[in-house]
């Protein structure tokens, strides 16, 4: 369970210690290629999953609902934070 | 944008290969995504740690900057919880895990695939991971095309929040421009992205167990 978090913080630690070595920045850019490969492999397992391919429109609609809920939620929360901070700043002046 | 198109082509290519049934057995070994995910998480950490912006952020850090990512997380998760009333076939924790991607589609989907395979099996895990991929691709697209609109309607805070993880890269120039190039939003926006990048694996680990 904590393997992922361990790797993440290990990476951050090593990256921070070696941040002045230019090579490290280039490794960071390699992340993109791992993402491409990962999505390719993930795509294969999606393509093999018959149930998923048969219901792709349904999943698209469900995904849109979840994405819009998240967007709306963060918009509302941050709108009030911004409003509150502005009011506080205005009060100081 | 270019990276997103290549990523999409890779994913689509994988789907076609999987559909055709000609995928070499080595590409469907269960260890492969786990291994790639581990490399990706380590590299993401390396990128975060060696980020030049990080030193700058540490110097210009104020405790108030933590508020925005916390509000983004709370707002997103609260409203994602509401979606459970429309989507009965998913459990609340699954929906929360899917919503916790904040636009980071690659990492969030494969993290869910990895963690859910252990508990509910590969088919159900692939379903949840695909949903997470779609949700977070949608979120990135809404953020990219809408962030000038969000800045005008709800202020810079709201636009940064909606952008999620992308507030530190793709959406940053648009947000800054729409905010009238007010320099004070640069550290806030970059810090927001970094904080969420850290939060994604933590939250998903939490909701998948």
Interface residues (C-beta under 8 A of the other chain):
Chain A: X1 X2 X3 X4 X5 X7 X8 X9 X10 X11 X12 X13 X14 X15 X16 X17 X18 X19 X24 X25 X27 X28 X30 X31 X32 X34 X35 X36 X37 X38 X39 X40 X41 X42 X43 X44 X45 X46 X47 X48 X49 X51 X52 X53 X59 X60 X62 X63 X64 X65 X66 X67 X68 X69 X70 X71 X72 X73 X74 X75 X76 X77 X78 X79 X80 X81 X82 X83 X85 X86
Chain B: X3 X6 X7 X10 X11 X12 X13 X14 X15 X16 X17 X18 X19 X20 X21 X23 X27 X28 X32 X33 X36 X37 X38 X39 X40 X41 X42 X43 X44 X45 X46 X47 X48 X49 X50 X51 X52 X54 X55 X64 X67 X68 X71 X72 X74 X75 X76 X77 X78 X79 X80 X82 X83 X86 X87 X95 X98 X99 X102 X106 X109 X110 X111 X113 X114 X115 X122 X123 X126 X127 X129 X130 X131 X133 X134 X135 X136 X138 X139 X142 X143 X150 X154 X155 X156 X157 X158 X160 X161 X162 X164 X198 X201 X202 X205 X209
